[in-house]
Amino acid sequence: MPALPKQNPIRRNARVGPVVLPAAGRPGDPPTWPLTPNPRLLARIELLEEAVAELEDAELETGKLSRTQLTKLTRTRERLRVAEVEARMIVEAETNLWAQVWNTPQAVEWERLRWVHDVALYVRWMAAAQCGDLDAGKESRQYADRLGLTPRGMKSLMWSVAAPDAGQHEATQQHAATGTDGGGPVQRRHLVALDGGGSTTLSGAAAAAETTPKPPTRKRPTKKTTTKPTATKKSTPKKPAAKRAAAKKTTPRKR
């Protein structure tokens, strides 16, 4: 897949975009449905009806069907019923999706570019995907990227949705800043003021906090450190060198 275009490139060559879409979407009714009924569903239902009619005619002619033919008739009727319900659900999903997508902000550009058939194909694949068709789900995702219905598709087409109304945007910012909806006054704390005599006075929440008594703080007892007296070593007088030499001669050697 090619790289996505930059919203604010350095080189300002001639190009289309960026486009800002209205947040309210496209007003008015959707265009007329441009596609014919789904031929695959119609052909499937017709084939099943012919198979059921053939087995019923054989039952009328012979008066009795074999066990294999009865099983085939029962299963064919079930498949026919499932195909009829699926076709009805797909048609209802196409009608609802067609009305929903034409109220989106992207529908303004679809109408200007005349992408009616492309949008109809997306709706057809999306309706089939909602009924459990995996291949239709893959195709619908690709069409959603091309039509700008995904974040990646909007970035590749350089589309963006405009911000909501100014009043609503300001109310949202005020709610995020103050935590209120803006309907009542916001209680704030006042700063310390100085009166004429030079003494400081508190007002508002600060004064209430100042007048409330504070619990007494307990002091931890301090431990007394005792110093132990250091023992002094007695110094022994050294013998003279002559006495030490005489003592070494008189002492016998050990063997």
C-alpha positions as CSV (number, residue, x, y, z in Angstrom):
1,M,0.0,0.0,0.0
2,P,1.4,3.5,-0.9
3,A,2.6,5.8,1.8
4,L,0.1,8.2,3.3
5,P,0.3,11.8,2.2
6,K,1.5,14.5,4.6
7,Q,-1.0,17.0,5.9
8,N,1.5,19.8,5.9
9,P,4.3,19.1,3.3
10,I,7.3,21.2,2.8
11,R,6.8,21.5,-1.0
12,R,3.5,23.2,-1.7
13,N,2.7,21.6,-5.1
14,A,-0.8,21.7,-6.6
15,R,-2.9,19.0,-5.0
16,V,-6.4,18.3,-3.7
17,G,-6.9,18.7,0.0
18,P,-6.9,18.8,2.9
19,V,-10.7,18.9,3.2
20,V,-12.6,19.7,6.4
21,L,-15.9,17.9,6.6
22,P,-18.9,19.3,8.6
23,A,-19.5,17.6,11.9
24,A,-23.3,17.6,11.5
25,G,-23.0,15.4,8.4
26,R,-25.0,15.6,5.2
27,P,-28.6,16.9,5.6
28,G,-31.5,15.6,3.6
29,D,-32.7,12.2,2.3
30,P,-30.3,9.7,0.7
31,P,-30.1,9.3,-3.1
32,T,-32.0,6.6,-5.0
33,W,-30.7,3.1,-4.7
34,P,-28.7,2.6,-7.9
35,L,-28.2,-1.2,-7.9
36,T,-30.4,-4.0,-9.0
37,P,-31.5,-6.9,-6.7
38,N,-28.7,-9.3,-5.8
39,P,-28.6,-11.8,-8.7
40,R,-26.8,-14.5,-6.7
41,L,-29.5,-14.6,-4.1
42,L,-32.2,-14.7,-6.7
43,A,-30.5,-17.5,-8.7
44,R,-29.9,-19.5,-5.5
45,I,-33.6,-19.3,-4.5
46,E,-34.8,-20.2,-8.0
47,L,-32.6,-23.3,-8.1
48,L,-33.8,-24.5,-4.7
49,E,-37.4,-23.9,-5.7
50,E,-37.0,-26.0,-8.9
51,A,-35.4,-28.9,-6.9
52,V,-38.2,-28.9,-4.4
53,A,-40.8,-28.8,-7.1
54,E,-39.2,-31.7,-8.9
55,L,-39.2,-33.9,-5.8
56,E,-42.8,-33.0,-5.0
57,D,-43.8,-34.0,-8.6
58,A,-42.1,-37.3,-8.3
59,E,-44.0,-37.9,-5.0
60,L,-47.3,-37.2,-6.7
61,E,-46.5,-39.5,-9.7
62,T,-45.3,-42.5,-7.7
63,G,-47.3,-42.0,-4.6
64,K,-44.3,-42.6,-2.4
65,L,-40.7,-41.5,-2.2
66,S,-37.7,-43.6,-1.2
67,R,-35.9,-42.8,2.0
68,T,-33.1,-41.1,0.1
69,Q,-35.5,-38.9,-1.8
70,L,-37.4,-38.0,1.4
71,T,-34.1,-36.9,3.0
72,K,-33.1,-34.9,0.0
73,L,-36.6,-33.2,-0.1
74,T,-36.3,-32.3,3.6
75,R,-32.8,-30.8,3.3
76,T,-33.7,-28.9,0.1
77,R,-36.7,-27.3,1.8
78,E,-34.5,-26.3,4.7
79,R,-31.9,-24.7,2.3
80,L,-34.7,-22.9,0.5
81,R,-36.0,-21.5,3.7
82,V,-32.6,-20.3,4.8
83,A,-32.0,-18.6,1.5
84,E,-35.3,-16.8,1.6
85,V,-34.6,-15.5,5.2
86,E,-31.1,-14.5,4.3
87,A,-32.3,-12.6,1.2
88,R,-34.9,-10.7,3.3
89,M,-32.4,-9.8,6.0
90,I,-29.8,-8.6,3.4
91,V,-32.4,-6.4,1.8
92,E,-33.4,-4.9,5.1
93,A,-29.7,-4.3,6.1
94,E,-29.0,-2.6,2.8
95,T,-31.9,-0.2,3.3
96,N,-30.8,0.7,6.8
97,L,-27.1,1.1,5.9
98,W,-28.0,3.2,2.9
99,A,-29.8,5.7,5.1
100,Q,-27.1,5.7,7.7
101,V,-24.0,6.3,5.6
102,W,-25.6,9.2,3.8
103,N,-25.9,11.1,7.1
104,T,-22.2,10.9,7.8
105,P,-19.7,13.8,7.3
106,Q,-18.1,11.9,4.4
107,A,-21.3,11.9,2.5
108,V,-20.8,15.6,1.6
109,E,-17.8,14.7,-0.4
110,W,-19.4,11.6,-1.9
111,E,-22.2,13.7,-3.2
112,R,-19.8,16.3,-4.7
113,L,-17.6,13.6,-6.3
114,R,-20.7,11.5,-7.4
115,W,-19.6,8.3,-5.7
116,V,-23.1,7.0,-5.5
117,H,-22.4,3.6,-7.1
118,D,-19.2,3.1,-5.0
119,V,-21.1,3.8,-1.8
120,A,-23.9,1.4,-3.0
121,L,-21.3,-1.4,-3.5
122,Y,-19.9,-0.8,-0.1
123,V,-23.4,-1.1,1.4
124,R,-24.1,-4.3,-0.5
125,W,-20.9,-6.0,0.7
126,M,-21.4,-4.7,4.2
127,A,-24.9,-6.1,4.4
128,A,-23.7,-9.5,3.2
129,A,-20.9,-9.4,5.8
130,Q,-23.4,-8.8,8.6
131,C,-25.2,-12.0,7.6
132,G,-22.0,-14.0,8.0
133,D,-20.2,-13.9,4.6
134,L,-16.4,-13.7,5.3
135,D,-15.5,-12.8,1.8
136,A,-18.0,-10.0,1.8
137,G,-16.4,-8.7,5.0
138,K,-13.0,-8.4,3.3
139,E,-14.4,-6.5,0.4
140,S,-16.4,-4.2,2.7
141,R,-13.2,-3.3,4.6
142,Q,-11.4,-2.3,1.4
143,Y,-14.3,-0.2,0.3
144,A,-14.4,1.5,3.7
145,D,-10.8,2.6,3.3
146,R,-11.5,3.9,-0.2
147,L,-14.5,5.9,0.9
148,G,-12.9,7.4,4.0
149,L,-14.9,5.6,6.6
150,T,-11.8,4.5,8.5
151,P,-9.1,6.6,10.2
152,R,-6.6,5.3,7.6
153,G,-8.9,6.1,4.7
154,M,-9.6,9.6,6.0
155,K,-5.8,10.2,6.3
156,S,-5.1,9.0,2.8
157,L,-7.9,11.2,1.4
158,M,-6.7,14.1,3.6
159,W,-10.2,14.5,5.1
160,S,-10.9,15.7,8.7
161,V,-14.1,16.4,10.6
162,A,-14.6,19.9,11.8
163,A,-14.9,20.7,15.5
164,P,-18.3,20.9,17.1
165,D,-20.2,24.2,17.7
166,A,-18.3,27.0,19.6
167,G,-20.7,27.0,22.6
168,Q,-20.5,23.2,23.0
169,H,-16.7,23.3,22.7
170,E,-16.4,26.0,25.4
171,A,-18.7,24.1,27.7
172,T,-16.6,21.0,27.2
173,Q,-13.4,22.9,28.0
174,Q,-14.9,24.4,31.1
175,H,-16.1,21.0,32.3
176,A,-12.6,19.6,31.8
177,A,-10.9,22.6,33.6
178,T,-13.3,23.1,36.6
179,G,-15.1,19.7,36.8
180,T,-18.5,21.4,36.7
181,D,-21.1,22.0,33.9
182,G,-21.0,25.8,34.2
183,G,-24.4,26.0,35.8
184,G,-23.5,27.3,39.3
185,P,-20.7,29.3,40.9
186,V,-17.4,27.7,41.5
187,Q,-16.1,27.8,45.1
188,R,-12.5,29.0,45.1
189,R,-10.0,29.6,47.8
190,H,-8.9,33.2,48.6
191,L,-5.4,34.5,49.2
192,V,-4.1,36.1,52.3
193,A,-4.9,39.8,52.6
194,L,-3.3,42.5,54.7
195,D,-5.4,45.0,56.7
196,G,-4.5,48.5,57.7
197,G,-2.8,47.6,60.9
198,G,-0.4,45.2,59.2
199,S,-2.0,42.1,60.6
200,T,-2.8,39.2,58.2
201,T,-6.4,38.1,57.8
202,L,-7.8,35.0,56.0
203,S,-11.0,34.7,54.2
204,G,-13.1,31.9,52.8
205,A,-11.9,28.3,53.1
206,A,-8.5,29.4,54.4
207,A,-10.1,31.2,57.4
208,A,-12.1,28.1,58.3
209,A,-9.0,26.0,58.1
210,E,-7.1,28.4,60.3
211,T,-9.8,28.5,63.1
212,T,-10.1,24.7,63.4
213,P,-7.9,23.4,66.3
214,K,-5.1,21.2,65.3
215,P,-4.5,18.0,67.3
216,P,-1.4,18.1,69.6
217,T,1.7,16.4,68.2
218,R,3.5,13.9,70.4
219,K,7.2,14.1,70.8
220,R,9.2,11.0,70.6
221,P,11.5,10.3,73.6
222,T,15.2,10.8,72.9
223,K,17.6,8.0,73.7
224,K,20.6,8.9,76.0
225,T,23.9,7.8,74.7
226,T,26.4,6.5,77.2
227,T,30.1,6.5,76.5
228,K,32.2,3.5,77.8
229,P,35.6,4.2,79.3
230,T,38.4,2.9,77.1
231,A,40.8,0.5,78.8
232,T,44.5,1.6,78.8
233,K,47.2,-1.0,78.2
234,K,50.0,-1.2,80.6
235,S,53.4,-0.8,78.9
236,T,56.0,-3.4,80.0
237,P,59.6,-2.1,80.3
238,K,62.0,-3.5,77.7
239,K,65.1,-5.5,78.9
240,P,68.5,-4.2,77.9
241,A,70.2,-5.8,74.9
242,A,72.9,-7.5,77.0
243,K,70.4,-9.3,79.2
244,R,68.4,-10.5,76.1
245,A,71.6,-11.9,74.5
246,A,72.5,-13.8,77.8
247,A,69.0,-15.2,78.0
248,K,69.2,-16.6,74.4
249,K,72.5,-18.4,75.2
250,T,71.3,-20.1,78.3
251,T,68.0,-21.4,76.9
252,P,68.5,-24.9,75.3
253,R,67.3,-25.6,71.7
254,K,64.5,-27.9,71.1
255,R,65.2,-31.0,68.9
